[in-house]
């Protein structure tokens, strides 16, 4: 669905994309994660034909963004990070306008509008003015508008920004539903727990370059090459420090009095061995919890955040 | 071609414009200003004290005065309004963050431009045509024939259309309505005032070297700066006396048409590349 190869886009300020590559298949829901200024929005803007790339290849559903932007637009539903609505239009008028803008013909047009009204949960108030909707409802309307022309790919740039928890949950459910219906999704977000819940794959990006990739969700635990251990101890801190010093595979994530959060290379076996080492040194362990790395841990690992 | 007529942008724009409170407020104010001007022109024409008190006032004289006053006044008012309607029409989409939705739809840049242009121009035409009863009042007095009325209205429409294209070009260049509107007013000022000042200098220079040819009026190259003055075609068609030297309304129309086409082309090109501004 998306083929991006060595994509470059440099702005005057210096930020942009610098040789980024990505492949996204039609059955994927991929999360794009990275710090501010990493190039997430630039990538999504290029894929939605808002920005031309400087060099490299960017194809969406087989259409090149440079040579066939109309083909790309017909295949893509794009929701920008801060999307506006026409406040002085009625909900139905708003959907009718975009149905016409995407050249939908009757009877598909009417059916698409009705479907969008149902999808957004606004079927009982189509004559209300858009300005009377809350932010969450506006976001639902925008997503429904984005889906009017049945796009094969959804490009979502920070779609959960500003939404309350309930609206975020609804959005997550909608995206899961769309994915189940066969719509490919590329979503950029800073809300890692949401991405972890819905994405089939996470792509890390920094300074416009690929950083790493990770599978997400249930598959993530077994595939993890590291384990995160949280422990509380009672005993001399100096002994703990010297053990940590002698363990090159251990990275400290958090240290507070007798609480220690570490990331350990390997799996449960290595965690157990580390625990034995502490006990053998006479340290009393009052709490020990070892589990696979979650997305936040992976984010920390990719972009820093370790204390050592 | 059908797509230009059934352009969804036109319906959207007109719907939005007519829902604004200024949709009824502006025509009301506009007609009040014109009615006041006509009343003043009428009393000025019939008052022997103002007219010099020497001659008997004819109906045709009143008709001519009313016609010229209304035509000039309405052009002044519409020139002041045209930037408001055109120069903000694309920037408002950028400010409301709705522009990305437009340019990532299947609407083309010319369709977006055309929708905005038609909506801006139609509103100005609504004002222009709402003043037609006042203009036809002049016909009742005499001194003005219907052909003049048609020419004047046609010329005003052409000038307003050109100003709208300039406004849309400014709107495509800037992110904020306040900046694009200021730039458009700058253009209107240059076209209305600066051209007249340059013409004044050129005429003074020409007259100082051609004292004998004064009666014939300045040649085309001296009048050239005025061809881009929005008032020139009107004065060339109607103006007697001091304005009888203005004799090239067609050149002015052609220049305004060219200016409009150029601004439209630039604006459409800019709309196509406006992703960088979002």
Contacts between the chains, C-beta under 8 A, distances in Angstrom:
chain1	res1	chain2	res2	distance
A	45	B	275	6.3
A	45	B	278	7.7
A	48	B	100	7.9
A	48	B	104	5.2
A	49	B	104	6.4
A	49	B	275	7.5
A	50	B	100	6.3
A	50	B	103	6.9
A	50	B	104	6.4
A	50	B	275	3.4
A	50	B	278	6.2
A	51	B	275	4.8
A	51	B	276	6.6
A	52	B	275	7.7
A	70	B	106	6.5
A	73	B	104	5.7
A	73	B	105	6.8
A	73	B	106	5.9
A	74	B	106	6.4
A	76	B	104	7.4
A	78	B	100	7.2
A	78	B	104	4.9
A	80	B	97	7.1
A	80	B	100	4.8
A	80	B	101	7.8
A	80	B	278	7.5
A	82	B	97	5.2
A	83	B	97	6.0
A	83	B	98	7.8
A	83	B	100	7.1
A	83	B	101	6.8
A	84	B	96	4.2
A	84	B	97	3.3
A	84	B	98	4.2
A	84	B	101	7.6
A	85	B	96	7.9
A	85	B	98	6.9
A	86	B	12	7.4
A	86	B	16	6.8
A	86	B	96	7.5
A	86	B	98	6.3
A	87	B	96	7.7
A	88	B	16	5.5
A	88	B	19	5.1
A	88	B	20	7.6
A	89	B	12	7.5
A	89	B	15	7.0
A	89	B	16	7.0
A	93	B	12	8.0
A	93	B	15	6.9
A	97	B	8	5.6
A	97	B	11	7.6
A	97	B	12	5.0
A	98	B	101	7.2
A	98	B	105	6.6
A	100	B	8	3.6
A	100	B	11	8.0
A	101	B	8	5.6
A	101	B	102	7.2
A	101	B	105	3.9
A	101	B	106	6.3
A	101	B	107	5.0
A	102	B	105	5.7
A	102	B	106	5.3
A	103	B	106	5.2
A	145	B	101	7.6
A	149	B	106	8.0
